[in-house]
Amino acid sequence: ASSPPTIAKFPWLFGHATPISQLFFLLYVRVF
């Protein structure tokens, strides 16, 4: 897990910058 696969798989999710995507990213960074 060198790079977050979430961004690569869901670029549109981060493009919209929705609260859910940000929260998911924060959780991903904190856990991993």
N, C-alpha and C positions, 0 to 999 in steps of 0.2 A: 504493500500500500504506500507507494512513493508519492503518487499523485492522486488526488480525489477523483474517483470515477464518476461521481455525481454530476460534476460540471461537464464532463465529456459526454455523458449520456443524456443529460437534460440541460442543454445550453439555453433553451427557450425559457426554462423555469427561472434561471438566474437572470435572464434578460429582462423578464417582467419585474424582477426584484420584489417578489411577493413575500409577505411576512413568513409564510410557511417555508419557502426556499431558504430564506435567511436563517430561520430557526434550525432547519435541517442541516445547513452548512455549519452553523455554530456547534451543533451537537456532534457532527462528524469530526470537526477539528478538535473538540474537547475530548471525545472518546478516543480518537486515533491521533 
